[in-house]
Amino acid sequence: MSDRDNRQVNISIDLAAIRHNLKRARDNAPGKKIFSVVKADAYGHGLTRILPALTESDAFAVANVAEGVGIRAAGEQKPVLVLQGYHSVKQLNDCRAGGLWPVIHHAEQLEMLTAKQTSKASLVCWVKVDSGMGRLGFKPEQIKQVCAVLIDKGVRVAGLLTHFASADRRDDISTDRQLRVFRKVDVPQDCAEIDRSAANSAALLNRPDSHFDWVRPGLMLYGADPLEYQSRASQSVDFGLQPAMRVTAPVIAIRELNRGDRVGYGGTYECTGPTKIAIVGAGYGDGYPRTVAAGTCVMLGNRRCTIVGRVSMDSMSIDISALSVAPPIDYPVTLWGHASLLVDEIADRVGTIPYELLCAIRGKRSWHDPTVEVNVRKIIDD
Ligand SMILES: Cc1ncc(COP(=O)(O)O)c(C=O)c1O
């Protein structure tokens, strides 16, 4: 029995939402090819289980070779870009054997190509340019030489990519700066026609000038808004994304407290009058953040209820005084993924990003395709 099976948090993944969000990516980047980014187990959504929702992708992008091997084992035939490339000859051989496209971003990877035990199977790669993020990649002036070495070693260079540091912030001039650098990168004559890729979700939605040949959406496929909170607040456009992950946990007790009673560790919350509390069976042990700010909500049916006191390891307390009828024990409370309570809101409340919450949450996962299984959503809503 896996750790996930012991948990009472339920994570329900809506494949139709993912399919819809991929279509939004297509609509916003017409004529461009799409790498669907499915690293970190598809941002916590279950890589192999969501592949049927991503059949319209042109290719996939994962973080590491093991993830690439996993996606091939799941039967996926389309190109798979390995964003961190290989770090050993064994991984290089796995790339060759699985037809994975490693990203080449440092000199040691070039040296591994001539190692003795290297398989001779053909290799297609992408080369990463550090256009200003200061993370992975060669300096722009090194790219021509790197491509020449790769070609000399019999590797096909399929493309050049770069990654933005602040595309989630509208009007951040660093994106313009990075674009200028990326556009100017010089390549050898034999590579003149190679593809280019720069845009993550935020750039895909906001910066058509960054689309080049391939876009690389991740977060937007899962229905979270890729823009940073301030930028989101100032924008008038609704990207029409649908949340793919809904997280619920059961009510495990109802308590009647009085004025002056305190709730939870540290007694940080004091009741100002008669207060009805529902204890919900989820906490930081399930990956729900302990650090949510006061006033953070959950959804009980279609009603917002506030979390009171500290989030514990496996429970949290919510104020249900405003409800005319208390929920029955075991009633599912939505922690995020309701149309009126998106993961983006919880992330803002913790001072983090939706990526972190989606990847960290643990529970029993199930996958639904409402376009096939009519009413699955309705049953959960009721
Ligand atoms: C190199 C690279 N490209 C694309 C993405 C997708 O970014 P996002 O999830 O913001 O769309 C990531 C994710 O971090 C990445 O590291």
The ligand as a MOL file (V3000), in Angstrom:
LIG
                    3D

  0  0  0     0  0            999 V3000
M  V30 BEGIN CTAB
M  V30 COUNTS 16 16 0 0 0
M  V30 BEGIN ATOM
M  V30 1 C 13.0800 25.5920 -19.2600 0
M  V30 2 C 11.6190 25.6610 -18.9620 0
M  V30 3 N 10.7570 25.8670 -19.9620 0
M  V30 4 C 9.4200 25.9410 -19.7480 0
M  V30 5 C 8.8990 25.8160 -18.4870 0
M  V30 6 C 7.4150 25.9590 -18.2650 0
M  V30 7 O 7.1530 27.0980 -17.4900 0
M  V30 8 P 5.6670 27.4560 -17.0230 0
M  V30 9 O 5.2290 26.3580 -16.1350 0
M  V30 10 O 5.8210 28.7490 -16.3080 0
M  V30 11 O 4.8550 27.5410 -18.2520 0
M  V30 12 C 9.7710 25.6050 -17.4140 0
M  V30 13 C 9.2270 25.5060 -16.0500 0
M  V30 14 O 9.7710 25.9050 -15.0800 0
M  V30 15 C 11.1590 25.5190 -17.6600 0
M  V30 16 O 12.0320 25.3170 -16.6690 0
M  V30 END ATOM
M  V30 BEGIN BOND
M  V30 1 1 1 2
M  V30 2 1 2 3
M  V30 3 2 2 15
M  V30 4 2 3 4
M  V30 5 1 4 5
M  V30 6 1 5 6
M  V30 7 2 5 12
M  V30 8 1 6 7
M  V30 9 1 7 8
M  V30 10 2 8 9
M  V30 11 1 8 10
M  V30 12 1 8 11
M  V30 13 1 12 13
M  V30 14 1 12 15
M  V30 15 2 13 14
M  V30 16 1 15 16
M  V30 END BOND
M  V30 END CTAB
M  END
